Amino acid sequence: KLISQGVFANNIAVLMRTNKQVENFALFCRHNAISYRFYHDSDTMISSLDDNIRNSILIATIHSAKGLEWDYVFLTELVEGYLPIDYAFSNLQVAEERRLFYVGITRAKYGLFITYSKYNEKKSILPSF
């Protein structure tokens, strides 16, 4: 919908907690003919159906998005077990998960969209917010 309203795809980022989520979303994009690119650390790598960066959304982990900003950001799969990650038990680990969430929500200039699933692997799950 954003693109149909004139937003260039390169101004849209989809951020996720884990590399596995990024890989799964890339498969979804490929299957649905959506142009995308990965951002990993300080390297942008085009991996899409269209080599024109202007026409491709960015897919990245929240961690790799530190210090960057986009017009619109989608934070996906904010459910218990992913954010906070299920192995964050100590106060220090939980604090790091909070900082990571803060990074995610502060990457958007104009719009932030937070998503979660109601079911995962045929079981009910809870949003993490």
Secondary structure by P-SEA (a helix, b strand, c coil): cccccccccccbbbbbccaaaaaaaaaaaaaacccbbbbcccbbbbbccccccccbbbbbcccccccccccbbbbcccccccccccccccaaaaaaaaaaaaaaaaccccbbbbbbbcccccbbbbbcc
